[in-house]
Amino acid sequence: MLDTNSFFNGFFDIVFRMSIYDLIDITIVAYIFYKIFMFIKNTRAEQVLKGIIILLVATELSKTFKLHTLYWLLVNALELGFIAGIIIFQPELRMGLERIGQANFKFFGKGANTSGEELSEMIEEIVEALYSLSRQRIGALVVMEREIKLNDIINTGTILDSEISRQLLINIFIPNTPLHDGAVIISESKLKAAACFLPLTESKDLSKDLGTRHRAGIGVSEASDCITLIVSEETGGVSIAKAGKLYRDVSKERMTNILRNNLRTNVEQKSFFKGGIFR
């Protein structure tokens, strides 16, 4: 039987011997694992990770019970699976490296000079435009850039670099106008470009009633940390795509709250150890 006293004595002995450097080391590793988990949460990679854990447990059990053939198969499957995983999840790995490269490690001082009031005005203009288009059953696709830059997508469209206004957004998406076909990219509190081409999602789990506009909105959200706002031409419903997930029929009030919670400026950023939450 397990000697409880010996276990706790050994545990506390290890704890008391730890130095400040050990605590820093453990904290950093724990934070890295937490960020990795949050990054893959609700994505295909999460399901694959669960599968890998099951395979690892099965491999250890087969070794313990001396199931040599099964153990050999599982070990080789894991070795091949590691290489295959790098190939299959190349887009996710690229996005993760991009997020590391684009990460904002500012503990002190201010970043962008967008104030909270300016951010609120920008959100109001965007929301009013979206729901005006919704009432008129006019399709729209608006991509809100965040940490990962979308210059490659911006360059596929017509550069505007203009101030954001509901009138301009509405006019862009009016049918048969020169810029209505494609996506609008909003970056650094500017309407950077219109008529941009977006990558389509390759997900097979989407509803059959979703058209190209929704699939493009989901696709760009899989390739970056942007938020995509979509107005359905058929139903007038307003949707949000983030991290490859689509949230349909979002009310005006909830839309405003989501944008406020996600489009944090450096001036209003939370501490480095507390990430944004999609609410």
Backbone bond lengths (Angstrom), bond angles and torsions (degrees), N, CA, C in turn:
res aa  C-N    CA-C-N  psi(-1)  N-CA   C-N-CA  omega(-1)  CA-C   N-CA-C  phi
1 M - - - 1.466 - - 1.535 110.78 -
2 L 1.324 114.04 154.29 1.456 119.55 -179.49 1.515 109.97 -74.63
3 D 1.314 115.69 125.91 1.459 121.58 176.99 1.530 108.19 -80.26
4 T 1.337 115.53 105.39 1.462 120.64 -175.89 1.523 111.85 -62.16
5 N 1.307 115.88 -42.67 1.474 119.83 -178.82 1.531 111.41 -62.57
6 S 1.336 115.45 -42.59 1.469 119.19 179.34 1.519 111.03 -64.61
7 F 1.334 114.78 -38.71 1.469 118.92 179.90 1.525 111.02 -62.17
8 F 1.327 115.86 -50.07 1.470 119.06 -177.88 1.522 111.76 -68.40
9 N 1.330 116.72 -35.53 1.472 119.07 177.45 1.518 110.82 -63.36
10 G 1.352 115.43 -43.00 1.462 119.67 178.27 1.517 111.57 -65.44
11 F 1.336 116.11 -39.13 1.456 121.22 -179.34 1.518 110.83 -63.77
12 F 1.338 116.39 -49.89 1.464 119.46 -178.75 1.524 111.79 -68.76
13 D 1.331 116.68 -28.51 1.460 119.92 176.91 1.531 109.98 -64.43
14 I 1.349 116.21 -41.31 1.457 120.58 177.55 1.524 110.70 -65.57
15 V 1.329 116.41 -43.38 1.461 120.97 -179.36 1.517 111.56 -60.27
16 F 1.337 116.36 -46.13 1.458 119.92 -176.59 1.528 112.35 -69.97
17 R 1.320 117.91 -21.08 1.455 120.92 179.18 1.536 112.23 -85.71
18 M 1.310 116.34 -10.01 1.468 119.97 -177.96 1.523 111.06 -69.84
19 S 1.306 114.34 138.52 1.463 120.30 176.55 1.524 109.56 -94.65
20 I 1.312 116.31 173.54 1.466 121.17 177.75 1.520 110.73 -62.10
21 Y 1.352 116.36 -31.99 1.463 119.99 178.96 1.526 111.26 -68.61
22 D 1.334 116.42 -35.90 1.468 119.75 176.06 1.523 110.87 -63.59
23 L 1.327 116.52 -41.65 1.463 120.53 179.18 1.522 111.33 -64.53
24 I 1.341 116.41 -41.46 1.467 120.21 177.45 1.522 110.02 -63.01
25 D 1.332 115.86 -42.83 1.469 120.97 179.64 1.527 110.97 -59.99
26 I 1.323 116.98 -47.58 1.467 121.41 -179.41 1.519 111.04 -64.49
27 T 1.335 116.27 -40.70 1.466 120.31 179.72 1.522 111.46 -62.98
28 I 1.328 116.78 -43.41 1.466 120.42 179.79 1.525 111.18 -63.68
29 V 1.337 116.22 -45.58 1.466 120.13 -179.79 1.530 110.76 -63.66
30 A 1.343 116.38 -42.16 1.467 119.95 178.92 1.522 111.15 -63.10
31 Y 1.327 116.37 -39.81 1.465 120.48 179.17 1.523 111.31 -65.79
32 I 1.350 116.46 -40.81 1.463 120.30 178.55 1.523 110.83 -61.59
33 F 1.344 116.88 -45.87 1.463 119.97 178.96 1.521 111.45 -64.29
34 Y 1.326 116.19 -36.83 1.471 119.74 177.71 1.523 111.04 -63.47
35 K 1.338 117.11 -45.10 1.459 120.86 -179.88 1.524 111.38 -65.76
36 I 1.343 116.83 -37.45 1.465 119.81 177.18 1.529 109.84 -63.41
37 F 1.341 116.15 -43.32 1.466 119.48 179.56 1.517 111.03 -63.44
38 M 1.334 117.34 -43.67 1.462 120.19 179.52 1.523 111.43 -66.05
39 F 1.337 115.77 -31.47 1.462 119.90 -179.73 1.525 111.72 -68.84
40 I 1.354 116.77 -39.46 1.467 119.96 -176.82 1.515 112.74 -93.88
41 K 1.340 117.16 -3.80 1.458 119.72 -177.98 1.524 110.71 -60.03
42 N 1.334 114.97 134.00 1.470 122.79 179.30 1.528 113.23 62.19
43 T 1.333 116.35 28.48 1.458 120.59 175.58 1.526 108.72 -122.51
44 R 1.337 115.86 174.77 1.460 120.09 177.10 1.516 110.74 -61.00
45 A 1.319 117.24 -34.41 1.458 120.88 -177.79 1.528 111.68 -62.01
46 E 1.344 117.77 -31.35 1.464 120.64 178.64 1.518 110.62 -62.75
47 Q 1.332 116.74 -43.78 1.455 120.43 179.15 1.527 111.26 -65.43
48 V 1.336 116.18 -39.03 1.462 120.10 178.25 1.528 110.41 -65.10
49 L 1.328 117.06 -40.14 1.457 120.75 178.64 1.529 110.78 -60.91
50 K 1.323 116.76 -41.87 1.473 120.04 176.67 1.523 110.63 -60.98
51 G 1.348 115.84 -41.53 1.457 119.52 178.13 1.517 112.43 -62.87
52 I 1.340 116.69 -39.20 1.466 120.72 179.03 1.520 110.92 -65.27
53 I 1.335 116.29 -41.17 1.467 120.08 179.22 1.527 110.24 -62.50
54 I 1.342 116.79 -41.96 1.469 120.25 178.04 1.530 110.75 -62.20
55 L 1.345 116.49 -42.39 1.464 120.54 178.32 1.531 111.74 -63.09
56 L 1.334 116.55 -40.58 1.464 120.14 178.82 1.519 111.49 -63.48
57 V 1.327 116.35 -42.62 1.475 120.43 178.12 1.521 110.13 -64.37
58 A 1.351 116.51 -44.34 1.459 120.27 179.49 1.529 111.13 -62.79
59 T 1.338 116.65 -38.04 1.464 120.70 178.48 1.519 111.36 -63.46
60 E 1.335 116.02 -43.98 1.470 119.96 -179.87 1.527 111.00 -65.96
61 L 1.325 116.25 -39.62 1.470 120.01 179.05 1.529 111.11 -65.60
62 S 1.340 115.97 -41.93 1.469 118.89 179.59 1.527 111.22 -64.21
63 K 1.336 116.23 -33.34 1.458 119.85 176.66 1.524 111.24 -70.21
64 T 1.333 115.70 -41.72 1.464 120.72 -179.08 1.526 111.47 -63.15
65 F 1.339 116.26 -42.74 1.468 120.55 -177.48 1.531 112.38 -91.98
66 K 1.350 116.73 10.81 1.459 123.10 174.42 1.528 112.70 57.51
67 L 1.330 115.53 43.54 1.463 121.12 173.85 1.524 106.75 -92.20
68 H 1.321 115.28 82.93 1.457 121.04 -166.12 1.528 113.27 -63.85
69 T 1.316 116.82 -42.83 1.470 119.43 -178.68 1.518 111.17 -65.14
70 L 1.344 115.86 -46.25 1.461 120.40 178.76 1.527 110.58 -62.98
71 Y 1.319 116.22 -40.57 1.461 120.49 179.76 1.533 110.60 -62.27
72 W 1.339 116.56 -42.85 1.463 120.65 179.57 1.527 110.99 -62.49
73 L 1.332 116.91 -42.73 1.461 121.41 179.42 1.523 111.44 -63.57
74 L 1.332 116.49 -44.13 1.459 120.39 -177.39 1.529 111.59 -68.18
75 V 1.324 117.59 -40.43 1.460 120.85 179.38 1.522 110.33 -62.31
76 N 1.330 117.26 -45.52 1.457 120.59 179.45 1.524 111.80 -68.02
77 A 1.353 116.60 -34.57 1.470 120.05 177.31 1.520 110.77 -64.23
78 L 1.325 116.88 -39.23 1.459 120.69 179.15 1.532 111.20 -67.39
79 E 1.327 116.89 -39.48 1.458 120.12 179.56 1.530 111.28 -64.96
80 L 1.325 116.11 -45.50 1.461 119.73 177.80 1.523 111.50 -69.41
81 G 1.336 115.77 -35.68 1.462 120.32 -179.03 1.510 113.03 -64.50
82 F 1.332 117.16 -31.54 1.462 120.33 178.97 1.521 110.44 -63.66
83 I 1.336 116.31 -45.67 1.465 120.36 179.14 1.521 110.48 -66.85
84 A 1.350 116.22 -43.44 1.464 120.05 -179.86 1.523 111.10 -63.43
85 G 1.331 116.74 -36.32 1.463 120.70 -179.76 1.517 112.06 -63.30
86 I 1.341 117.05 -38.44 1.467 120.75 178.22 1.524 110.33 -62.65
87 I 1.348 116.11 -39.33 1.464 120.23 -179.32 1.530 111.05 -71.84
88 I 1.328 116.17 -46.94 1.469 120.99 -176.17 1.522 111.57 -65.03
89 F 1.336 116.30 -40.99 1.462 120.03 -174.55 1.525 111.91 -102.58
90 Q 1.320 116.49 30.06 1.461 120.70 176.75 1.529 112.60 -55.82
91 P 1.367 119.85 -42.77 1.475 118.58 178.57 1.521 112.96 -62.40
92 E 1.354 116.88 -41.36 1.463 119.63 179.72 1.528 111.36 -66.26
93 L 1.347 116.15 -40.33 1.460 119.48 178.54 1.525 111.04 -64.58
94 R 1.340 116.19 -40.45 1.465 119.87 178.44 1.524 110.42 -62.79
95 M 1.350 116.27 -43.74 1.455 119.33 -179.77 1.527 110.62 -63.70
96 G 1.340 116.85 -38.63 1.457 119.27 178.47 1.512 112.36 -63.00
97 L 1.339 116.89 -43.12 1.461 120.81 177.93 1.524 111.19 -65.99
98 E 1.335 116.48 -36.12 1.462 119.63 177.13 1.518 110.76 -64.32
99 R 1.333 116.50 -39.81 1.471 119.52 179.45 1.514 111.18 -65.50
100 I 1.348 116.37 -37.12 1.459 119.19 177.01 1.526 109.64 -64.48
101 G 1.334 115.92 -43.75 1.461 120.21 -179.68 1.506 113.28 -66.71
102 Q 1.347 116.73 -31.76 1.454 120.71 -177.09 1.527 112.19 -93.46
103 A 1.339 116.87 -1.45 1.467 120.26 -173.14 1.519 111.05 -59.12
104 N 1.322 113.64 144.55 1.463 120.17 -179.21 1.523 108.08 -102.70
105 F 1.330 117.78 106.80 1.455 122.50 -175.16 1.526 111.60 -102.65
106 K 1.314 116.16 40.88 1.452 119.68 -177.51 1.526 110.26 -92.87
107 F 1.322 115.19 113.22 1.462 119.73 177.40 1.533 110.62 -91.17
108 F 1.319 115.86 -29.08 1.459 119.71 -176.05 1.517 109.49 -126.92
109 G 1.310 114.96 156.87 1.449 118.89 175.53 1.510 112.46 81.10
110 K 1.343 114.69 -175.64 1.443 121.96 -176.78 1.515 109.71 -115.09
111 G 1.324 114.37 155.71 1.447 120.52 179.13 1.502 109.63 -107.64
112 A 1.339 114.44 -111.39 1.456 119.05 -178.62 1.516 110.07 -62.72
113 N 1.329 116.12 149.31 1.454 119.60 -175.39 1.522 112.71 -92.00
114 T 1.347 117.33 19.25 1.451 120.71 175.69 1.527 109.27 -77.37
115 S 1.306 116.85 121.10 1.455 120.49 -179.12 1.517 110.10 -83.27
116 G 1.345 115.27 166.94 1.454 119.79 177.86 1.513 112.23 -61.55
117 E 1.326 116.33 -35.43 1.466 120.26 179.25 1.528 111.12 -66.95
118 E 1.337 116.24 -42.19 1.465 119.97 178.46 1.523 111.29 -65.30
119 L 1.322 115.78 -37.66 1.463 119.82 177.79 1.517 110.69 -63.95
120 S 1.325 117.07 -43.52 1.461 121.01 178.87 1.530 111.57 -62.30
121 E 1.330 116.23 -39.72 1.470 120.16 178.81 1.524 110.99 -65.18
122 M 1.334 115.90 -41.36 1.453 120.30 178.99 1.526 110.90 -62.51
123 I 1.336 116.32 -45.55 1.469 120.87 179.57 1.520 110.20 -61.76
124 E 1.323 116.88 -42.23 1.466 120.49 179.94 1.528 111.05 -60.74
125 E 1.332 117.26 -44.46 1.460 120.82 179.55 1.530 111.02 -61.39
126 I 1.330 116.34 -43.72 1.462 120.58 -178.76 1.525 111.02 -66.31
127 V 1.317 116.70 -46.51 1.468 120.98 -178.10 1.525 110.70 -63.75
128 E 1.318 117.12 -44.46 1.466 119.86 179.47 1.530 111.19 -61.74
129 A 1.324 116.76 -39.94 1.468 120.35 178.33 1.524 110.96 -64.83
130 L 1.325 116.77 -43.85 1.462 120.65 -178.41 1.522 111.84 -60.35
131 Y 1.324 116.12 -46.18 1.461 118.53 -174.83 1.528 112.27 -80.54
132 S 1.319 117.29 -18.87 1.463 120.10 169.44 1.526 109.61 -69.57
133 L 1.343 115.95 -44.03 1.464 120.44 176.14 1.519 111.08 -64.26
134 S 1.336 115.68 -37.05 1.469 120.17 178.79 1.528 111.16 -61.04
135 R 1.331 116.63 -43.87 1.479 120.04 -179.24 1.529 111.31 -64.75
136 Q 1.331 115.69 -29.48 1.471 120.07 -178.98 1.533 112.45 -91.76
137 R 1.331 116.93 0.22 1.466 121.96 -177.52 1.532 111.21 56.90
138 I 1.313 115.34 46.43 1.459 121.36 176.88 1.531 107.71 -109.79
139 G 1.317 116.48 124.04 1.456 120.68 -178.39 1.519 112.52 -68.28
140 A 1.336 115.60 146.66 1.470 120.59 -179.94 1.515 109.52 -151.23
141 L 1.327 115.31 153.10 1.461 122.05 179.31 1.531 108.22 -143.68
142 V 1.332 116.23 111.11 1.468 122.26 -176.42 1.519 109.15 -122.29
143 V 1.317 116.77 126.12 1.463 122.11 -179.05 1.526 109.08 -109.11
144 M 1.330 115.94 123.43 1.460 122.07 179.50 1.532 109.15 -99.61
145 E 1.312 116.25 106.79 1.464 120.84 179.07 1.529 110.15 -68.07
146 R 1.330 115.95 143.39 1.474 120.44 175.94 1.531 109.08 -122.77
147 E 1.331 119.22 -117.80 1.461 120.71 -176.94 1.522 112.29 -75.80
148 I 1.326 117.52 -42.79 1.465 121.03 -178.77 1.519 109.73 -79.78
149 K 1.312 116.72 122.67 1.458 121.53 -175.80 1.523 111.03 -73.47
150 L 1.329 115.04 149.60 1.465 121.67 -176.64 1.528 111.09 -118.31
151 N 1.329 117.01 35.70 1.459 120.19 -176.26 1.522 112.73 -60.33
152 D 1.355 116.72 -35.98 1.458 118.91 -179.76 1.519 111.47 -64.56
153 I 1.334 116.99 -33.63 1.466 120.94 177.61 1.528 110.32 -78.75
154 I 1.316 116.95 -40.48 1.470 120.77 177.81 1.529 110.69 -56.18
155 N 1.317 116.12 -39.27 1.470 120.35 -177.27 1.524 113.59 -70.84
156 T 1.335 117.62 -10.92 1.468 119.27 177.40 1.529 112.00 -82.85
157 G 1.327 117.49 -11.73 1.455 121.11 -176.61 1.515 113.22 -112.58
158 T 1.320 114.81 -159.63 1.467 121.96 178.79 1.528 109.04 -99.51
159 I 1.313 117.12 120.24 1.465 121.42 -177.57 1.522 109.96 -71.79
160 L 1.342 116.32 129.26 1.458 121.80 178.55 1.525 111.32 -115.37
161 D 1.346 115.86 -48.00 1.469 121.64 -179.86 1.529 111.37 51.23
162 S 1.311 116.10 49.68 1.467 120.90 -175.38 1.520 111.35 -114.46
163 E 1.314 115.13 167.48 1.457 120.72 174.84 1.534 109.76 -67.01
164 I 1.312 115.68 149.77 1.465 120.47 -177.62 1.530 109.62 -86.77
165 S 1.330 115.80 126.34 1.462 120.43 175.23 1.517 108.61 -144.38
166 R 1.320 115.92 150.65 1.463 119.82 -179.52 1.530 110.97 -63.53
167 Q 1.333 116.68 -36.08 1.466 120.03 -179.52 1.526 111.30 -62.52
168 L 1.324 116.31 -43.76 1.459 120.21 -179.44 1.522 110.89 -65.86
169 L 1.327 116.55 -45.05 1.462 120.25 -179.91 1.529 111.40 -61.23
170 I 1.312 116.21 -43.88 1.470 120.00 179.80 1.521 110.35 -63.15
171 N 1.336 116.71 -45.28 1.467 120.43 -178.18 1.528 112.43 -63.47
172 I 1.340 116.60 -34.27 1.468 119.86 -179.68 1.530 111.00 -61.56
173 F 1.347 116.19 -40.22 1.460 119.45 -173.22 1.533 114.16 -92.66
174 I 1.315 117.99 1.57 1.467 119.95 175.13 1.536 108.84 -60.14
175 P 1.322 118.51 128.69 1.474 120.66 -177.07 1.524 112.66 -54.45
176 N 1.342 113.95 143.88 1.463 123.98 175.99 1.530 114.37 72.48
177 T 1.327 116.94 7.32 1.468 119.18 172.13 1.532 108.30 -84.94
178 P 1.339 118.51 158.77 1.472 120.67 -172.47 1.530 115.12 -58.18
179 L 1.345 118.64 -30.72 1.464 121.12 -172.64 1.527 113.79 -108.59
180 H 1.320 118.52 8.57 1.469 119.33 -170.87 1.529 112.66 -73.45
181 D 1.331 117.21 -23.64 1.460 120.58 -174.87 1.523 110.07 -92.22
182 G 1.301 117.01 104.73 1.462 121.74 -178.50 1.513 110.82 133.17
183 A 1.321 115.66 -167.40 1.468 121.03 -175.47 1.520 111.34 -109.85
184 V 1.319 114.64 150.52 1.461 122.40 171.42 1.530 107.63 -96.31
185 I 1.319 117.24 134.93 1.463 122.34 177.88 1.520 109.00 -109.24
186 I 1.330 116.31 124.67 1.461 121.95 176.19 1.522 108.30 -108.94
187 S 1.336 114.95 122.19 1.459 120.78 -176.47 1.515 109.50 -141.95
188 E 1.342 115.96 136.11 1.463 121.86 177.00 1.524 111.46 53.04
189 S 1.334 114.98 44.06 1.469 122.58 178.01 1.522 113.14 61.07
190 K 1.326 116.83 25.20 1.458 122.51 177.49 1.518 109.79 -128.83
191 L 1.332 115.09 150.77 1.452 119.76 170.76 1.524 105.77 -85.33
192 K 1.344 115.41 95.92 1.460 121.21 -169.34 1.522 113.17 -73.09
193 A 1.343 116.46 -44.92 1.461 118.69 -174.22 1.519 110.33 -157.53
194 A 1.321 115.09 159.66 1.468 121.84 177.27 1.522 108.57 -132.48
195 A 1.338 115.47 167.75 1.476 122.54 -179.30 1.526 111.05 58.24
196 C 1.342 116.19 38.95 1.463 120.94 179.96 1.529 110.93 -88.36
197 F 1.318 116.39 148.36 1.453 122.21 178.37 1.531 109.57 -93.97
198 L 1.333 116.33 135.01 1.452 121.76 -179.55 1.525 110.70 -115.65
199 P 1.345 116.88 151.68 1.472 119.42 176.47 1.530 110.20 -73.31
200 L 1.310 117.32 139.58 1.465 121.44 178.52 1.525 109.80 -83.47
201 T 1.328 116.30 144.36 1.454 120.39 176.24 1.524 110.23 -67.92
202 E 1.330 115.47 148.69 1.457 120.87 176.30 1.530 111.72 -102.82
203 S 1.323 116.27 8.76 1.465 120.28 -179.84 1.522 111.15 -64.19
204 K 1.327 115.79 137.18 1.460 121.87 179.48 1.526 111.77 -98.01
205 D 1.323 116.51 -0.60 1.466 120.40 -173.97 1.526 113.61 -96.00
206 L 1.317 117.78 4.78 1.463 120.62 -176.49 1.518 111.20 -78.89
207 S 1.315 114.38 154.14 1.463 120.30 177.07 1.516 110.33 -62.68
208 K 1.329 116.13 144.12 1.465 121.51 -177.42 1.529 112.26 -68.47
209 D 1.323 117.68 -18.45 1.469 119.65 -177.84 1.525 112.81 -84.74
210 L 1.327 117.12 0.10 1.463 120.29 178.57 1.524 109.71 -84.47
211 G 1.332 115.69 130.92 1.455 120.56 -178.89 1.518 113.11 -93.79
212 T 1.323 114.95 -167.85 1.463 121.71 -176.53 1.522 111.98 -61.89
213 R 1.347 116.99 -37.53 1.465 120.76 -177.70 1.529 110.35 -60.67
214 H 1.338 117.45 -46.14 1.460 120.82 179.67 1.532 111.26 -68.33
215 R 1.323 116.94 -39.64 1.464 120.14 -179.27 1.531 111.20 -66.48
216 A 1.327 116.17 -34.32 1.459 119.55 176.19 1.524 110.45 -69.90
217 G 1.325 117.10 -40.48 1.457 120.61 178.52 1.517 112.31 -62.09
218 I 1.335 116.21 -40.91 1.466 120.16 177.51 1.522 110.18 -69.21
219 G 1.348 116.47 -39.83 1.456 120.47 -177.37 1.515 113.58 -60.15
220 V 1.325 117.14 -44.32 1.467 119.22 -179.74 1.524 110.95 -70.58
221 S 1.333 117.72 -29.13 1.469 120.22 177.67 1.524 111.56 -72.71
222 E 1.338 117.36 -22.14 1.458 120.90 175.06 1.529 110.93 -76.79
223 A 1.320 116.49 -29.85 1.462 121.58 -175.56 1.519 113.47 -90.17
224 S 1.339 118.13 -9.06 1.462 120.96 -179.89 1.534 109.09 -153.87
225 D 1.328 115.43 -178.22 1.467 119.60 179.49 1.530 111.84 -96.26
226 C 1.325 116.55 19.91 1.473 120.20 -177.53 1.525 111.61 -70.71
227 I 1.330 114.70 167.41 1.463 122.09 171.47 1.523 106.73 -114.38
228 T 1.325 116.44 128.21 1.458 121.01 -178.40 1.521 109.90 -110.85
229 L 1.323 116.22 131.17 1.460 123.10 -179.50 1.526 107.90 -109.54
230 I 1.319 116.39 128.94 1.461 121.35 -172.46 1.519 110.18 -129.67
231 V 1.336 115.93 131.35 1.469 121.57 172.71 1.514 107.43 -111.04
232 S 1.327 115.89 125.74 1.457 121.07 -179.33 1.522 110.75 -78.29
233 E 1.321 116.18 130.41 1.455 121.04 177.23 1.532 111.19 -72.37
234 E 1.330 116.97 -29.96 1.457 121.43 -177.01 1.530 112.72 -78.82
235 T 1.336 116.46 -44.40 1.468 120.10 -174.14 1.519 114.00 -109.95
236 G 1.325 117.33 -18.69 1.462 120.80 -174.51 1.516 112.82 80.06
237 G 1.340 117.20 1.35 1.460 120.50 179.72 1.518 112.39 -68.90
238 V 1.318 115.94 144.22 1.469 121.51 179.93 1.531 108.52 -105.69
239 S 1.322 115.67 128.77 1.464 121.25 -177.30 1.519 110.77 -125.56
240 I 1.328 115.28 161.97 1.464 122.20 176.25 1.522 108.02 -127.12
241 A 1.325 116.28 135.50 1.459 121.47 173.35 1.521 108.72 -115.37
242 K 1.337 114.86 131.18 1.460 120.04 178.07 1.513 108.69 -149.46
243 A 1.328 116.29 131.33 1.470 122.68 178.46 1.522 111.98 53.09
244 G 1.333 116.45 37.87 1.454 120.89 177.45 1.508 115.31 80.43
245 K 1.325 117.56 3.29 1.460 122.43 179.23 1.516 110.06 -108.81
246 L 1.345 115.58 141.49 1.460 120.66 -179.59 1.524 109.62 -110.88
247 Y 1.333 115.38 129.68 1.466 122.34 177.86 1.526 106.72 -114.57
248 R 1.322 116.46 112.06 1.460 121.30 -169.62 1.531 112.07 -97.44
249 D 1.327 114.39 157.70 1.466 122.45 175.12 1.525 112.23 50.98
250 V 1.307 115.26 55.99 1.467 122.03 -179.76 1.521 109.04 -83.57
251 S 1.327 116.39 131.56 1.462 120.06 179.55 1.529 110.27 -72.57
252 K 1.320 115.60 163.24 1.462 121.34 -177.91 1.521 111.20 -62.39
253 E 1.327 116.74 -42.03 1.464 120.49 -178.45 1.526 110.93 -66.71
254 R 1.332 115.42 -42.82 1.466 118.61 -179.80 1.526 110.70 -67.46
255 M 1.319 116.05 -37.76 1.462 119.86 176.93 1.524 110.94 -57.12
256 T 1.322 116.38 -46.12 1.468 120.70 179.96 1.522 110.88 -61.26
257 N 1.329 116.80 -43.47 1.461 120.67 -179.57 1.527 111.88 -65.13
258 I 1.333 116.61 -41.64 1.470 120.44 179.82 1.519 110.76 -61.75
259 L 1.318 116.45 -45.73 1.464 119.59 -179.49 1.523 111.48 -65.24
260 R 1.316 117.01 -39.53 1.470 119.59 178.14 1.521 111.10 -63.55
261 N 1.328 117.20 -38.96 1.459 120.98 -176.95 1.523 113.06 -75.76
262 N 1.326 117.39 -22.37 1.457 120.30 -175.00 1.518 114.56 -105.48
263 L 1.322 116.87 -28.91 1.466 119.25 -177.27 1.528 110.25 -93.83
264 R 1.306 115.81 59.16 1.465 121.06 179.30 1.513 110.26 -73.01
265 T 1.292 117.27 134.33 1.463 120.23 171.61 1.514 108.23 -87.74
266 N 1.315 116.12 165.01 1.456 119.91 178.84 1.519 111.84 -61.32
267 V 1.336 116.31 -28.00 1.454 119.91 -179.87 1.520 110.10 -66.76
268 E 1.346 116.24 -34.56 1.455 120.94 -174.73 1.519 112.62 -104.05
269 Q 1.338 116.91 8.80 1.451 119.16 -175.05 1.511 111.92 -61.86
270 K 1.346 113.59 148.63 1.452 120.30 172.30 1.524 107.45 -78.30
271 S 1.310 117.49 177.83 1.452 120.61 179.75 1.522 109.79 -64.14
272 F 1.318 115.71 159.64 1.465 121.77 -175.40 1.521 112.28 -59.06
273 F 1.323 118.20 -31.45 1.452 121.52 -174.68 1.513 113.06 -88.07
274 K 1.336 117.51 7.42 1.467 119.49 178.85 1.499 108.21 -129.42
275 G 1.329 116.71 109.10 1.461 121.47 -176.58 1.497 111.50 -80.79
276 G 1.347 116.86 167.69 1.459 122.61 176.29 1.515 111.40 -68.96
277 I 1.347 116.63 155.96 1.456 122.77 -179.23 1.501 109.04 -123.94
278 F 1.315 116.49 135.54 1.468 121.03 177.71 1.513 108.76 -85.67
279 R 1.291 117.36 112.83 1.458 120.60 -174.76 1.505 110.07 -115.39
